[in-house]
Amino acid sequence: MNAARRIGALVLVAALLAVPSLGCAQDQTYDTYRIGVIASQTGPYSALGLPAIDGARLVADQINKAGGINGMPLELMFYDDKGSTTETALAAQKAIEVDKVLVVATMSATALSHSMIEVVNDNEMPGLIMSGTGLVNDRLGAWAFKPIASESTYIPLPLRYLRDDLGLNTCAGLIENSGYGEGGEHFLRQVAPAEGIEVVTYQHFDPGATDMTPQLANIRASGAESIFIWGSGPAGALAVKQAREMGIMVPIMTTPAQGSPAYVEAFGEYYEMEPSVVWLDSKLTMWEQLPVDDPDREMCREFTESFSERYGRPPAMWEAIGAQIIVFIADGIERANPDLSDIIGARAQVRDAFEGTTDLSLFMGTYTLSADDHYGRVVPKEVLVMLRDGERILVKTMED
C-alpha cells in the first residue's frame, strides 16, 4: 500500500484529536496545500453543504494530525455558494486567482457544481465537482474530475427492488427541473425498460416548489404502481408528505438527497407511512447492518466512530461525500508531490496524478481514472434504506 493509501486509511480510522479549524488565511505563502472547498453554507442546499463541510474538515484535521502530506499540512479554504450557480463560479474564480489554491472542489449539489467546469478548464485548475449525473462524464474537459456517482450504475438497484421484492412493473417519475433531474430522467428512460419497468408518466417540479399536488394528481390518474422522486433539494422530500396527505399510498423511491437527516427529521412520519419510502444511500450510513464480510464495513465503522466522537452525531451521505473528496485529493497530492514554488506547474502535477488514480476504494465507490476518463467509478456501492420507528433499515445492497 503506498503512502497515500495509508493516509486514506488513516484518516478514516485515526482517533480524533481536537485541533483548530482550518480557514481562509489571506497570506500568500505556500507552506500548506491549499484546497478550495465550495459548499452551501446558506441557501436551499445548506442541508447538504454543511454536512459535507463537516466530513471534509474531519479528514483534513486527521491528515494533519498524522503529519500532513509529504510533511506539509492541508489547508481548507471555505467558500459559500449560497445555493447559486453564479456564486459557485465566482467562488471558484476567487479561490484560483486570489487565494492561489492548489485544487478546488464543490460539495453541495449537481446544478451548482456544473458551473465550475468551465472555470477550472479555462484556468487550468484541477477541480472536483459533486455531480450526480452521468450526462457530464464526457464533458469534464482536461481539468475537471467527478469521482462521485452516476445514475446509470445505481438506478438499477431501486428498480430491481421494485420488480423483484415488490413484484411491481410500473412507475411514475417525479423529476426536479435541474441538471440533476435532467440526468435522472435521461437515464431512467434508458435503464427502466431493460429492468422490466414501465415509466407511465413523467411529471416535473421546480427545486423551490412548495406545492406538488398538481403533479401528484396526474400521477394518481396515470395508474402508476409506484413513484420515483428524483430531486436534490427539500421539494422532493416535501412531495412525500403531500403524496401521503392526498392518500397516495403507493411505494415511493427517492434519490440520496431525500435521505438527508434534515429532511428525514422534518418528514419522517410520512416516510414511515406504509409502504415506507425507500431511498438510495451510502454504505457508510448502514455499516452496522452490512454483512460482516463486506469489504467496506470496517472502513465505514471507523469513520463513523471518529465522526460521531467529534460532532455528536453519525455521518450520513453528504458527510461521506465531503470526506471522500478530501481523501481523493490527498491521494493525488501525495503521489504528485507538487513543487509549490511554481503553483501553475504544481496544479498540472496534481491533475496528472488524479488521472493516474488506480483502484482507490472510497465510500461511494472504487475509482480508476485516466486521461480519457475523469469519472472512473469501477465499483458502485449504493444501498437502499427505509425508515422504521425512527431508525434507518437496510433494505438492499448492490450485491443482493
N, C-alpha and C positions, 0 to 999 in steps of 0.2 A: 504494500500500500504506500503510495507516495505521500509527501508531507501534506499536500493539500487535502488528500482524502483523510489523513489523520486529523487535520484541523476540522474538516467537515464532520467527522465522527465526534471529535471532542466538543464542538460547540453544541452538540445535541445531548451530551452526557455529563459535561463538567458540572460540578456543584457550583451554584451561583454565588458570587461574592458581590456585595453591594459596591458599585462604582458609580461615579458621576455620569450623567447623561452626556452623550456627545451631541454637539450642536453646531451652529453655523459660525464658526470662527471667521473673522474677517481678515486675518493676516494672510500674506501671500507666500509663506514658506512652504516647503514641500518635504516635511519630515513626517507626514502621515499620508496614508492612501485615502484621499477624499472621495467619498461616494455621495452623489446627489440622490436623495430619496424624495420623490414627489408623490404625495398621497393626500387624500381628502381629510383634512383636519376639521373642516366645516363644510356645510352644504349637504346635498341629498345622499352622498355616498360616504359620509363620515362614519357610518356604522361598519363600513368595510375598511376604509383607510386607517382609522385609528388602531384597530386590532393589528393590521399589517405592520404599522409602525412599531407596536409593542414586540411583535415577533422579530422584526429586523434589529431592533435595539438590543434585545436579549442576545442574539447571535453575535453581534459586533462586540458587545461587552465581554462575552465569553472568549472570543478570539483574542481580544486584547489582554485579558487576564492570563491567557495561555502564552503570551509573549508576542502577540501580533502575527503578521505575515512577513517572512523574511526579516524579522526583527523590527518591523515598523507597525504601528497601530492603524486600524481602520478609523476613519473619522466620518461619521454620518452627518450629512448636512440636509436638514429637512425643509421642505417647501410645501405650502398648502395649495392644492389645485382648485380648492373651493367648488368642486363639482363641475368645473368648466373646462372645455377643451382649449379655449383661448388661454386660460390661466395655466394649464398644463404646459402648453408650448412656451409661454413666457417664462415659466419657472425653469424649464429645460435650458432655454437660452441664457438665463441668468447664471445657472449652475455652470454652464460651459464657459461663458465669456467673462463673468465677474469672479466667480468663486473657483474657477480653474479645477473642476473636479476631474477625476480620472475616469469614472464611469457614472452614468446617470440611470435611474430606474424609476418606473411608475408602478404603483401598487394598489390602485383603487378599483377602477372599472375599465371595461373594454373600450367604450367610446372615448374616454379620456386618453387612454394610452395611445390610441391611433394617431392623435395629433402630434405625438412626439417622433413618429417615424421619420417624417421629412426633416425635422430639426436635427436629429442625430446624423442622418446621412449628409445633409448639407454641411454640417460642421465636422464631419469625420470623427465622431464621438461614439464609442461603444455604449449602446443603450439597451436596457432590458424593458420590455413592455409587458404589462399584465393584461393580456388579451385572451378572452375566452373563445375567440372564433378562429377557425382554420382558414377563413377567407383571406387572411393577410399572410399566411405562411409563406407564400411565394412573392410577397410584396415588401419584404423586410429590407431589401437592399443589402449593401455591404456592411452596414454598421448597426442595424437593429437586430435584436435577438428576442426569442419568445419561448423560454424554457418553462412553459406552464402546461396548458392542455388545449385540446381541440375537440370540437363536437363529434366528429366522425368516429372517434375512438371511444367516447363514453355514452353517446346516445343509445347504442345497442343495449346497455345494461338496464335502464328503466323499461325499454320496450320489451326485452325478454322477460322481465318481471311481470309486465302486463300480460304478455302472451302465455308464459309457462306457469307462473304462480297464480294468476288470477283467471286465466282462461278467457281473456278478452281479446278482441281483434279490431276495435275501432277507437279512435281518439280524436279529440279536438285540440288544435293548437291555439293558445292564447299568448300572443307574441308581442314583446316590447318593441316600439318603434325606435330602434337604436342599432348601432353596428353589431352589438352582441345579438340582438333579436334577429337582425338580417341573417347572420351566420347560422343561428339556431334554426330558422325556417328553411334556409337553403339545405342544410344537412339533414333536417328532419324529413324533408321531401325526398331526399336521396336515400336515406337509410331505412325509413319505415317500411317501404314495400318489400325490401329484402328480408326484413324481420317479420313479415306477415301481418303488419299493422296498417290499417287504412286510416289516414287522417281525413276526416269527413268535412272539416271546415277549419279555416284559419281566421282568427279574429285578432285585432291589433289594438294596442293601448300605448299612450304616451308615458314616458318614465315618471312624470309628475302627476299622473292621473289619480283622482280620488273617487271616481265612480266608474266601475266596470260593469254595472248592471246591464247596459245595452248589449255588450259583447257576451255576457253570460247568458242573457235571454236567447241570443242567437245560438249559442252552444246547446242550450237545453232543447231548442227547437230542432237542432240537427240530429238528435237521437244518439249522439256520441256516447259511448260507454265509459269514457274516461276523459280527463283533461290534462294536457301537458302545458304548464305555465312556464313561459320562457322569459325571464326578466333578470335584471341585475340590481334593482332598487326596491324601495318599500312598496311600490304599487303592486308588484307581483304577490307579495305577502298579503296585502290588503284584499286582493282578488280572492284569496282563500276564504277570508272572513265573509265577503259579500256573497260568494257562491253558497256557503253553508246557510247564511241568513235567507237566501232565496229558496232554500230547500233542495239545492242541487247536491245530492249525496253520492255522486259517482266518485271512483278513485281519482285522486289528483296527484300528479307528479310535478316536481319543480326542479329548477337548477340550483347549484350550490349557494348562490347568494341568498335565496329564501331560507336557507338554514342558518343564517346569521343569528347569533344569540339574541341580538336586539329585536329581531323580527319574531323569533320563537317566543320570547318573553311577552311581546305585545299581542301576539295572535295565537298563543299556544292552545287555548281552549278550542279554537276552530281547527287547528292542526290535528287535534286528538279526536275530533268527531269521526265516528266510523262511516266509511272506511278512512283510516288515518292517512294524512298526507305523507307521501314518500318523496324524499329529496336526495339528490346526489351530494356526496360529501367526501371528505378526505379520510384515509385510514387513520390519520392522527387522532381524530375525534373519537374513534371507536376502538382504540388499540386493545382495551381490556376484553373486548368481545371477539377479537381476531383469534384464529386458531393458534395454538402455542407454537406451531412450526412455521407460521407466517414469517418470511424473511424481514419484514418491515416492523414487526411487533416491538422488538426491543428498542429500535431507533425511536419509535413513536412514544414508547413508555418513558424513556429517558428525557426526551424533550418536554413531555407533558409535566413531569415532576419538577424540572428546573423552572419551567414557565409558571407553574402553579405556586411554587415557592416564592417567586418574585412578585407576581401580580395578584395572587389570591384567587385565581380562577383558572380553569383548564383552558388550553388553547383550542380554537376552532379553525375553520377553513382559512380565513384571511390571516390569522396569526401564522399558519403554516406557509402561506404564500410569502409573507414578509420574510420569514426565516429562510425559506428555500432560496429566494432571490439573493440574499446575502451570502449563503453558503456557495451558491453557484459563482458569484462574483469572486469570493475568496479563493475558490479553487482555481479560477483563471488567473488571478493576480499572482498566486503562489507559483504557478507554472511559468508565467511570463517574466516574473522578477523584473518589472519595468524600471527603466532609468528615469527617475523623476526630475533630473536636471534638464530633461527635454520632454516637456509634458505632451507635446504633439506626437513625438515618437513613442512615448510611453503608452499613449492611448492606442496606437496602432499595434504595439506589442500585446496589449491586453485583448484587443479584438482578435488577433491571430490565435491567442491562447484559447479564447472562447470557441473558436472554430475547431480546435483540437480536443475539445471535451469528449471523453470516451467513458461509457458505462458509469456515469455519475448517478448514483441512487439517491433520490430526494423524496420528499413526502408525496409529491404529485405525480411522480413517475421516475423512470430511469432514462438518461439522456446521452445520446451520442450525436454530436454536431459535426458539421463540415462547412467548407466554403460555400457549398451549394445547398445546405440545409441548416438554417438558423433556428429551427424549431426542435427537431431531433428527439422527440419523445419516442422511445422504442418500447417502453413498457408502461401502460396506463395503470393507475392504482385507485380509481374511484370506488366508492362503496355506496349502497343505498341505505338510508336511515329513515326511521319514523319516530314519532313521539308517543310515549305511553306512560301515563301517570307522572308526567313531567320529566321523564327520563328518555334519553335517546336510545333507540334499539336498533342494532344492526339487522338489516333485512337481507342483503345480498351483496356479494363481492364479485369482482371480475372472474374469480376462479370458480364460483358456484355454477 
